[in-house]
């Protein structure tokens, strides 16, 4: 390697450091100097192809106008488009700038495409919200796909919340073509199984994780615990928990949430007491919510108040609107409506519709009209299109024999043009093997 190329390699490392540290202006400034430096090879040299993607990434991050088009023209002039890493960087830059069609045009014009380029194009489809095109690209690849290609689609499907079963189908396609799912694959896949509530799919993914030594890792373990909990299999959730090594607060919180979700408050609170004995684990806001939810389902209002005090004062966990809303729910379920209302009036954070909704639900349970009116009016302003709030208040009036007031709320609902949504349900009609 010549001294000029060694100098280029050294500066490219500095450029990489700038980009990784998000010092994008420094990166572009350095790259600009590199282009005209007399002691470096010219930009047409193939070794410059390693520096260009870094500069493209920084320009994209800074949202430099027409950055992708500028670099595209410059790279084409230098004859470096044959570099798959440079081409994929340009495709990603076009996609980030909402130039989906230009990214596709560049992709189609490339003389050669490897899995890195395909992965970049699939990511652009995902970013544009075209999951069908992303999935179709997996079926039309003219090179051997990598796990990254599949991971992008699986993660996008899982995050979209629409048709989560599609994520399982992509995973099985991945297995059929001989691509080994990675740790990232499973992290993206388990939430889709959770959304489906399909126990067989959770077991299928869990089985793969066990066979490949991934199930004992905390990130996968916490996801599996949550998935089993949502599917109602507490025994499986507990089994995963017992096998996880180096349990962090997320793993503990996942199991506490699973038991709380199914009304096992005593077990949830016992787990918290066990966790407190771990020197390297401190409760966080998620654990906080899980404990409050456990107290809500079991009617342990005094325990909830105690946890609220301990977690905020002793552990320094900052209570947010969700925590206060959950505490209102706990107090309301226990029939302590005035205390719940006082909490709403004095909470130091912005009162959410969730808090008022919890109070309104409690008022309906206990037939409390006065506070129901206060909560209902607050909700009418915060959620003017939510028919459920109007219906709840009207039902509370009806339950107390106040039919004229109930009719008045229904008329107000009609005058505001609020429509009741029809009920719906869904089911999974699919078999999957473990």
BADREN-391501 format. One record per residue (C-alpha): x, y, z. Coordinates in Angstrom, 2 decimals. Last residue first. Layout:
<nodes>
+---------+---------+---------+
:       X :       Y :       Z :
+---------+---------+---------+
:       X :       Y :       Z :
...
+---------+---------+---------+
</nodes>
This chain:
<nodes>
+---------+---------+---------+
:       X :       Y :       Z :
+---------+---------+---------+
:  -43.83 :  -26.14 :   17.29 :
:  -46.35 :  -26.49 :   14.45 :
:  -48.65 :  -23.75 :   13.26 :
:  -52.37 :  -23.90 :   12.53 :
:  -54.31 :  -20.88 :   11.37 :
:  -57.73 :  -19.36 :   11.83 :
:  -56.74 :  -16.50 :   14.11 :
:  -59.76 :  -14.63 :   15.45 :
:  -61.15 :  -11.14 :   15.29 :
:  -63.90 :   -9.12 :   16.92 :
:  -66.01 :   -6.11 :   16.11 :
:  -68.58 :   -3.79 :   17.70 :
:  -70.01 :   -0.97 :   15.65 :
:  -68.62 :    2.50 :   16.33 :
:  -70.96 :    4.95 :   18.01 :
:  -71.06 :    8.23 :   16.11 :
:  -70.49 :   11.68 :   17.57 :
:  -72.20 :   14.35 :   15.47 :
:  -72.08 :   16.94 :   18.23 :
:  -75.85 :   17.21 :   18.16 :
:  -76.16 :   13.43 :   18.42 :
:  -73.97 :   13.28 :   21.52 :
:  -75.85 :   16.17 :   23.05 :
:  -79.08 :   14.25 :   22.42 :
:  -77.64 :   11.18 :   24.15 :
:  -76.54 :   13.31 :   27.12 :
:  -80.05 :   14.82 :   27.42 :
:  -81.60 :   11.34 :   27.24 :
:  -79.53 :   10.25 :   30.22 :
:  -80.54 :   13.38 :   32.13 :
:  -84.18 :   12.64 :   31.45 :
:  -83.71 :    9.02 :   32.50 :
:  -82.32 :    9.73 :   35.96 :
:  -83.25 :    6.28 :   37.36 :
:  -79.84 :    5.81 :   38.96 :
:  -78.77 :    3.25 :   36.37 :
:  -80.06 :    5.51 :   33.64 :
:  -77.81 :    8.36 :   34.78 :
:  -74.79 :    6.03 :   34.87 :
:  -75.74 :    4.71 :   31.44 :
:  -75.79 :    8.23 :   30.00 :
:  -72.36 :    8.91 :   31.50 :
:  -70.96 :    5.73 :   29.96 :
:  -72.58 :    6.37 :   26.57 :
:  -71.14 :    9.87 :   26.36 :
:  -67.65 :    8.63 :   27.25 :
:  -67.88 :    5.74 :   24.80 :
:  -68.72 :    8.03 :   21.91 :
:  -65.17 :    9.35 :   21.75 :
:  -65.27 :   12.20 :   19.24 :
:  -64.93 :   15.08 :   21.73 :
:  -62.02 :   13.42 :   23.56 :
:  -60.53 :   16.12 :   25.82 :
:  -63.64 :   18.30 :   26.00 :
:  -66.16 :   15.46 :   26.41 :
:  -63.68 :   13.82 :   28.80 :
:  -63.77 :   16.74 :   31.23 :
:  -67.56 :   16.78 :   31.08 :
:  -67.69 :   13.04 :   31.85 :
:  -65.32 :   13.30 :   34.78 :
:  -67.31 :   16.10 :   36.42 :
:  -70.64 :   14.40 :   35.68 :
:  -69.34 :   11.08 :   37.03 :
:  -68.17 :   12.90 :   40.17 :
:  -71.76 :   13.88 :   40.94 :
:  -73.42 :   10.65 :   39.78 :
:  -71.66 :    8.03 :   41.87 :
:  -73.31 :    4.69 :   40.97 :
:  -70.45 :    2.58 :   42.36 :
:  -69.43 :    0.81 :   39.15 :
:  -70.35 :    3.79 :   36.97 :
:  -68.32 :    6.11 :   39.17 :
:  -65.37 :    3.74 :   38.90 :
:  -65.56 :    3.85 :   35.11 :
:  -65.70 :    7.66 :   35.19 :
:  -62.65 :    7.80 :   37.47 :
:  -60.65 :    5.54 :   35.17 :
:  -61.72 :    7.63 :   32.18 :
:  -60.60 :   10.82 :   33.91 :
:  -57.16 :    9.30 :   34.43 :
:  -56.95 :    7.90 :   30.88 :
:  -58.01 :   11.26 :   29.46 :
:  -54.79 :   12.61 :   30.89 :
:  -54.14 :   15.12 :   33.68 :
:  -50.93 :   17.02 :   33.08 :
:  -48.37 :   16.33 :   35.78 :
:  -48.17 :   17.53 :   39.39 :
:  -51.29 :   15.59 :   40.49 :
:  -53.49 :   17.73 :   42.73 :
:  -56.93 :   17.69 :   41.06 :
:  -56.56 :   14.13 :   39.79 :
:  -55.46 :   12.91 :   43.21 :
:  -58.42 :   14.63 :   44.85 :
:  -60.71 :   12.80 :   42.42 :
:  -59.18 :    9.44 :   43.35 :
:  -59.55 :   10.26 :   47.05 :
:  -63.19 :   11.17 :   46.43 :
:  -63.74 :    7.91 :   44.59 :
:  -62.31 :    5.52 :   47.16 :
:  -64.44 :    2.62 :   45.91 :
:  -61.52 :    0.20 :   45.65 :
:  -61.80 :    0.24 :   41.85 :
:  -61.54 :    4.02 :   41.97 :
:  -58.43 :    4.01 :   44.14 :
:  -56.63 :    1.59 :   41.83 :
:  -57.80 :    3.42 :   38.71 :
:  -56.59 :    6.75 :   40.08 :
:  -53.25 :    5.03 :   40.78 :
:  -53.13 :    3.85 :   37.17 :
:  -53.80 :    7.36 :   35.92 :
:  -51.02 :    8.68 :   38.18 :
:  -48.58 :    6.15 :   36.80 :
:  -49.63 :    6.81 :   33.21 :
:  -49.24 :   10.57 :   33.66 :
:  -45.64 :   10.23 :   34.79 :
:  -44.04 :    9.31 :   38.12 :
:  -40.28 :    9.76 :   38.25 :
:  -38.54 :    6.79 :   39.85 :
:  -36.25 :    8.11 :   42.59 :
:  -35.81 :    4.77 :   44.33 :
:  -36.70 :    5.84 :   47.85 :
:  -39.02 :    8.75 :   47.11 :
:  -40.80 :    7.83 :   43.89 :
:  -40.73 :    4.05 :   44.26 :
:  -41.47 :    4.03 :   47.97 :
:  -44.38 :    6.49 :   47.86 :
:  -46.09 :    4.91 :   44.87 :
:  -45.50 :    1.46 :   46.36 :
:  -47.22 :    2.58 :   49.58 :
:  -50.15 :    4.08 :   47.71 :
:  -50.54 :    0.87 :   45.71 :
:  -50.38 :   -1.24 :   48.87 :
:  -53.16 :    0.87 :   50.38 :
:  -55.30 :    0.40 :   47.27 :
:  -54.99 :   -3.38 :   47.16 :
:  -58.13 :   -4.01 :   45.08 :
:  -56.71 :   -7.10 :   43.39 :
:  -56.78 :   -5.94 :   39.77 :
:  -55.68 :   -2.42 :   40.71 :
:  -52.87 :   -3.63 :   42.96 :
:  -51.40 :   -5.70 :   40.14 :
:  -51.71 :   -2.72 :   37.79 :
:  -49.85 :   -0.54 :   40.30 :
:  -47.08 :   -3.12 :   40.48 :
:  -46.79 :   -3.33 :   36.71 :
:  -46.74 :    0.44 :   36.34 :
:  -43.81 :    0.79 :   38.76 :
:  -41.97 :   -2.10 :   37.08 :
:  -42.26 :   -0.14 :   33.85 :
:  -41.05 :    3.08 :   35.54 :
:  -37.88 :    1.42 :   36.84 :
:  -36.99 :   -0.81 :   39.76 :
:  -33.29 :   -1.22 :   40.62 :
:  -31.31 :   -4.38 :   39.95 :
:  -27.63 :   -4.82 :   40.87 :
:  -28.07 :   -5.51 :   44.59 :
:  -30.83 :   -8.05 :   44.12 :
:  -32.86 :   -8.14 :   47.34 :
:  -35.36 :   -5.68 :   45.86 :
:  -36.09 :   -8.24 :   43.16 :
:  -37.43 :  -10.70 :   45.71 :
:  -39.81 :   -8.08 :   47.10 :
:  -40.96 :   -7.32 :   43.57 :
:  -41.55 :  -10.99 :   42.94 :
:  -43.74 :  -11.18 :   46.06 :
:  -45.78 :   -8.23 :   44.75 :
:  -46.45 :  -10.04 :   41.48 :
:  -47.25 :  -13.30 :   43.29 :
:  -49.74 :  -11.55 :   45.57 :
:  -51.32 :   -9.69 :   42.66 :
:  -52.12 :  -12.74 :   40.57 :
:  -54.82 :  -10.96 :   38.57 :
:  -53.90 :  -12.19 :   35.10 :
:  -52.20 :   -8.98 :   33.98 :
:  -50.42 :   -8.75 :   37.35 :
:  -48.80 :  -12.16 :   36.84 :
:  -47.55 :  -11.23 :   33.38 :
:  -46.55 :   -7.72 :   34.46 :
:  -44.40 :   -9.09 :   37.31 :
:  -42.78 :  -11.48 :   34.82 :
:  -41.98 :   -8.70 :   32.35 :
:  -40.80 :   -6.37 :   35.12 :
:  -38.25 :   -8.93 :   36.33 :
:  -36.87 :   -9.38 :   32.79 :
:  -36.78 :   -5.61 :   32.22 :
:  -35.06 :   -5.04 :   35.58 :
:  -32.15 :   -7.23 :   34.56 :
:  -31.81 :  -10.98 :   34.93 :
:  -28.21 :  -12.07 :   34.37 :
:  -29.10 :  -15.54 :   33.05 :
:  -32.60 :  -16.40 :   31.97 :
:  -33.66 :  -20.00 :   32.72 :
:  -35.98 :  -19.26 :   35.66 :
:  -37.65 :  -16.45 :   33.71 :
:  -38.33 :  -18.78 :   30.78 :
:  -39.97 :  -21.30 :   33.12 :
:  -42.05 :  -18.57 :   34.78 :
:  -43.40 :  -17.45 :   31.42 :
:  -44.13 :  -21.07 :   30.50 :
:  -46.10 :  -21.56 :   33.72 :
:  -47.85 :  -18.23 :   33.20 :
:  -49.32 :  -19.36 :   29.89 :
:  -52.10 :  -16.80 :   29.47 :
:  -51.19 :  -15.78 :   25.92 :
:  -50.25 :  -12.30 :   27.12 :
:  -48.00 :  -13.84 :   29.76 :
:  -46.35 :  -16.13 :   27.21 :
:  -45.54 :  -13.12 :   25.04 :
:  -44.29 :  -11.03 :   27.96 :
:  -42.03 :  -13.84 :   29.16 :
:  -40.80 :  -14.37 :   25.59 :
:  -39.89 :  -10.70 :   25.23 :
:  -38.09 :  -10.67 :   28.61 :
:  -36.12 :  -13.78 :   27.70 :
:  -35.08 :  -12.48 :   24.28 :
:  -33.57 :   -9.36 :   25.81 :
:  -32.18 :  -11.18 :   28.86 :
:  -30.27 :  -13.89 :   27.04 :
:  -31.16 :  -17.39 :   28.25 :
:  -33.32 :  -18.09 :   25.19 :
:  -30.52 :  -17.56 :   22.68 :
:  -28.67 :  -20.89 :   22.79 :
:  -29.58 :  -22.03 :   19.30 :
:  -31.92 :  -24.86 :   20.26 :
:  -33.54 :  -22.71 :   22.96 :
:  -34.18 :  -19.78 :   20.61 :
:  -35.66 :  -22.10 :   17.97 :
:  -38.00 :  -23.58 :   20.57 :
:  -39.03 :  -20.13 :   21.77 :
:  -39.93 :  -19.15 :   18.21 :
:  -42.19 :  -22.18 :   17.82 :
:  -43.54 :  -21.82 :   21.34 :
:  -44.60 :  -18.22 :   20.62 :
:  -46.21 :  -19.38 :   17.39 :
:  -48.14 :  -22.11 :   19.21 :
:  -49.33 :  -19.61 :   21.84 :
:  -50.87 :  -17.27 :   19.28 :
:  -51.85 :  -14.01 :   20.99 :
:  -51.38 :  -12.36 :   17.61 :
:  -49.85 :   -9.23 :   19.13 :
:  -47.54 :  -11.36 :   21.26 :
:  -46.41 :  -13.37 :   18.24 :
:  -45.64 :  -10.08 :   16.49 :
:  -43.73 :   -8.92 :   19.56 :
:  -41.66 :  -12.17 :   19.37 :
:  -40.54 :  -11.60 :   15.77 :
:  -38.44 :   -8.45 :   16.03 :
:  -36.29 :   -9.73 :   18.90 :
:  -36.18 :  -13.13 :   17.20 :
:  -34.78 :  -11.73 :   13.97 :
:  -32.23 :   -9.56 :   15.82 :
:  -30.81 :  -12.67 :   17.53 :
:  -30.44 :  -14.19 :   14.10 :
:  -32.62 :  -16.38 :   11.92 :
:  -30.57 :  -18.77 :    9.76 :
:  -31.25 :  -18.41 :    6.04 :
:  -31.90 :  -21.81 :    4.44 :
:  -34.64 :  -20.89 :    2.00 :
:  -37.26 :  -22.64 :    4.15 :
:  -36.14 :  -20.91 :    7.37 :
:  -36.56 :  -17.43 :    5.88 :
:  -39.94 :  -18.40 :    4.48 :
:  -40.89 :  -19.46 :    8.01 :
:  -39.84 :  -16.05 :    9.35 :
:  -41.72 :  -14.28 :    6.57 :
:  -44.86 :  -16.25 :    7.47 :
:  -44.44 :  -15.39 :   11.15 :
:  -44.20 :  -11.69 :   10.27 :
:  -47.35 :  -12.02 :    8.13 :
:  -49.22 :  -13.27 :   11.20 :
:  -48.81 :   -9.74 :   12.57 :
:  -51.42 :   -8.53 :   10.05 :
:  -51.23 :   -4.87 :   11.01 :
:  -49.37 :   -3.82 :   14.16 :
:  -47.00 :   -1.74 :   12.03 :
:  -44.11 :   -2.54 :   14.34 :
:  -44.35 :   -6.29 :   13.75 :
:  -44.60 :   -5.88 :    9.98 :
:  -41.62 :   -3.51 :    9.95 :
:  -39.51 :   -5.79 :   12.16 :
:  -40.23 :   -8.83 :    9.97 :
:  -39.46 :   -6.88 :    6.79 :
:  -36.11 :   -5.53 :    7.99 :
:  -35.16 :   -8.85 :    9.55 :
:  -35.66 :  -10.68 :    6.24 :
:  -33.07 :   -8.67 :    4.34 :
:  -30.73 :   -8.61 :    7.37 :
:  -30.79 :  -12.41 :    7.59 :
:  -29.12 :  -12.54 :    4.19 :
:  -30.59 :  -13.29 :    0.79 :
:  -28.73 :  -15.30 :   -1.90 :
:  -28.84 :  -13.28 :   -5.10 :
:  -31.53 :  -12.72 :   -7.74 :
:  -34.04 :  -11.49 :   -5.15 :
:  -37.63 :  -11.83 :   -6.40 :
:  -39.34 :  -13.36 :   -3.34 :
:  -37.70 :  -11.01 :   -0.82 :
:  -38.64 :   -8.08 :   -3.06 :
:  -42.29 :   -9.09 :   -2.77 :
:  -42.12 :   -8.67 :    1.02 :
:  -40.76 :   -5.14 :    0.63 :
:  -43.29 :   -4.32 :   -2.08 :
:  -46.14 :   -5.49 :    0.17 :
:  -44.69 :   -3.54 :    3.09 :
:  -45.01 :   -0.26 :    1.19 :
:  -44.81 :    2.14 :    4.13 :
:  -42.23 :    4.32 :    2.41 :
:  -39.68 :    3.35 :    5.08 :
:  -40.42 :   -0.31 :    4.40 :
:  -39.88 :    0.09 :    0.66 :
:  -36.63 :    1.94 :    1.39 :
:  -35.52 :   -0.86 :    3.72 :
:  -36.13 :   -3.40 :    0.95 :
:  -33.94 :   -1.30 :   -1.34 :
:  -31.11 :   -1.23 :    1.22 :
:  -31.39 :   -5.00 :    1.78 :
:  -31.19 :   -5.57 :   -1.97 :
:  -28.02 :   -3.49 :   -2.14 :
:  -26.43 :   -5.42 :    0.74 :
:  -27.55 :   -8.74 :   -0.75 :
:  -25.60 :   -8.05 :   -3.96 :
:  -26.59 :   -6.09 :   -7.04 :
:  -24.66 :   -5.73 :  -10.28 :
:  -25.15 :   -3.40 :  -13.25 :
:  -27.18 :   -0.92 :  -11.19 :
:  -29.94 :    0.70 :  -13.24 :
:  -32.86 :   -0.95 :  -11.41 :
:  -31.56 :    0.16 :   -8.00 :
:  -31.04 :    3.71 :   -9.24 :
:  -34.62 :    3.81 :  -10.52 :
:  -35.93 :    2.32 :   -7.27 :
:  -34.15 :    4.97 :   -5.20 :
:  -35.47 :    7.65 :   -7.53 :
:  -39.02 :    6.29 :   -7.08 :
:  -38.80 :    6.27 :   -3.28 :
:  -37.51 :    9.82 :   -3.08 :
:  -38.78 :   10.44 :    0.47 :
:  -35.41 :   11.92 :    1.45 :
:  -34.60 :    8.90 :    3.58 :
:  -35.26 :    6.68 :    0.57 :
:  -32.87 :    8.63 :   -1.63 :
:  -30.21 :    8.35 :    1.08 :
:  -30.80 :    4.61 :    1.48 :
:  -30.38 :    4.09 :   -2.25 :
:  -27.20 :    6.17 :   -2.21 :
:  -25.76 :    4.18 :    0.70 :
:  -26.68 :    0.92 :   -1.08 :
:  -24.77 :    2.08 :   -4.17 :
:  -21.70 :    2.94 :   -2.10 :
:  -21.73 :   -0.43 :   -0.36 :
:  -22.32 :   -2.24 :   -3.65 :
:  -19.32 :   -0.55 :   -5.33 :
:  -20.06 :   -0.60 :   -9.08 :
:  -21.22 :    2.99 :   -8.77 :
:  -17.58 :    4.10 :   -8.49 :
:  -16.97 :    5.55 :  -11.97 :
:  -15.95 :    8.98 :  -10.68 :
:  -18.68 :   10.62 :  -12.76 :
:  -21.20 :    8.14 :  -11.34 :
:  -20.03 :    9.01 :   -7.83 :
:  -20.48 :   12.73 :   -8.45 :
:  -23.93 :   12.34 :  -10.01 :
:  -25.16 :   10.11 :   -7.19 :
:  -23.53 :   12.35 :   -4.57 :
:  -25.47 :   15.35 :   -5.81 :
:  -28.74 :   13.45 :   -6.25 :
:  -28.53 :   11.96 :   -2.75 :
:  -27.75 :   15.32 :   -1.15 :
:  -30.63 :   17.08 :   -2.90 :
:  -31.02 :   19.45 :    0.06 :
:  -28.75 :   18.53 :    3.03 :
:  -30.95 :   16.75 :    5.52 :
:  -28.21 :   16.77 :    8.17 :
:  -28.59 :   12.99 :    8.57 :
:  -28.55 :   12.57 :    4.79 :
:  -25.35 :   14.58 :    4.45 :
:  -23.78 :   12.51 :    7.23 :
:  -24.77 :    9.19 :    5.63 :
:  -23.57 :   10.33 :    2.21 :
:  -20.21 :   11.30 :    3.72 :
:  -19.82 :    7.86 :    5.26 :
:  -20.89 :    6.14 :    2.03 :
:  -18.22 :    8.13 :    0.12 :
:  -15.26 :    7.17 :    2.31 :
:  -15.14 :    3.45 :    1.48 :
:  -15.48 :    4.08 :   -2.27 :
:  -12.33 :    6.22 :   -2.08 :
:  -10.28 :    3.00 :   -2.35 :
:  -11.60 :    2.61 :   -5.91 :
:   -9.62 :    5.73 :   -7.01 :
:  -11.86 :    8.19 :   -8.86 :
:  -11.78 :   10.51 :   -5.85 :
:   -8.04 :   11.10 :   -6.51 :
:   -5.48 :    9.42 :   -4.23 :
:   -4.39 :   11.51 :   -1.25 :
:   -1.39 :   13.84 :   -0.74 :
:   -2.84 :   16.56 :   -2.96 :
:   -5.98 :   16.89 :   -0.78 :
:   -8.94 :   17.97 :   -2.94 :
:  -11.49 :   15.31 :   -2.07 :
:  -10.10 :   14.85 :    1.43 :
:  -10.82 :   18.46 :    2.34 :
:  -14.51 :   17.98 :    1.49 :
:  -14.57 :   14.74 :    3.46 :
:  -13.22 :   16.53 :    6.53 :
:  -15.90 :   19.23 :    6.34 :
:  -18.58 :   16.61 :    5.74 :
:  -17.49 :   14.65 :    8.83 :
:  -17.21 :   17.75 :   11.00 :
:  -20.74 :   18.67 :   10.01 :
:  -21.90 :   15.13 :   10.80 :
:  -20.53 :   14.87 :   14.30 :
:  -23.06 :   12.09 :   15.01 :
:  -20.45 :   10.13 :   17.03 :
:  -20.55 :    7.29 :   14.50 :
:  -20.12 :    9.80 :   11.67 :
:  -17.11 :   11.55 :   13.25 :
:  -15.43 :    8.24 :   14.09 :
:  -15.94 :    6.97 :   10.54 :
:  -14.32 :   10.12 :    9.14 :
:  -11.30 :    9.56 :   11.41 :
:  -11.07 :    6.00 :   10.07 :
:  -11.36 :    7.36 :    6.52 :
:   -8.49 :    9.74 :    7.35 :
:   -6.21 :    6.80 :    8.18 :
:   -7.24 :    4.83 :    5.09 :
:   -6.57 :    7.86 :    2.88 :
:   -3.08 :    8.35 :    4.45 :
:   -2.30 :    4.67 :    3.89 :
:   -3.43 :    5.10 :    0.29 :
:   -1.12 :    8.06 :   -0.24 :
:    1.77 :    6.24 :    1.46 :
:    1.37 :    3.39 :   -1.01 :
:    0.00 :    0.00 :    0.00 :
+---------+---------+---------+
</nodes>
